[in-house]
Amino acid sequence: MPYLSASAVMIHEEALYQVHVSLPLQTLLDLGASPNYKDASGLTALYHCVLNAESSPHCVQMLLHERAEIECRDTAGWTELHQVNLHITRTCRFAQAPELKE
């Protein structure tokens, strides 16, 4: 397994925990951290960002602006787009709006 640099680990943690403030993530990107670093599981910061429903949409925008690659696959073969779709489906299913209930 390749060695993960400190900046690779930090960018994943910042993407995962950026709920309201994305300044630390932007700083890491400005200092040259790649949005495409992969963690020990082979996942990118963008994948972690969409996996965490609490993450800021600004975090996703920032990573995409920095040319984050889409189509990172987890061990089940799921991509970021699969995770977003799952989140939207769950949100709609449990929404309080009567027209969205099954």
Helices and strands as residue ranges (DSSP letters): H 6-17, H 23-30, H 45-51, H 57-65, H 80-93, G 98-100
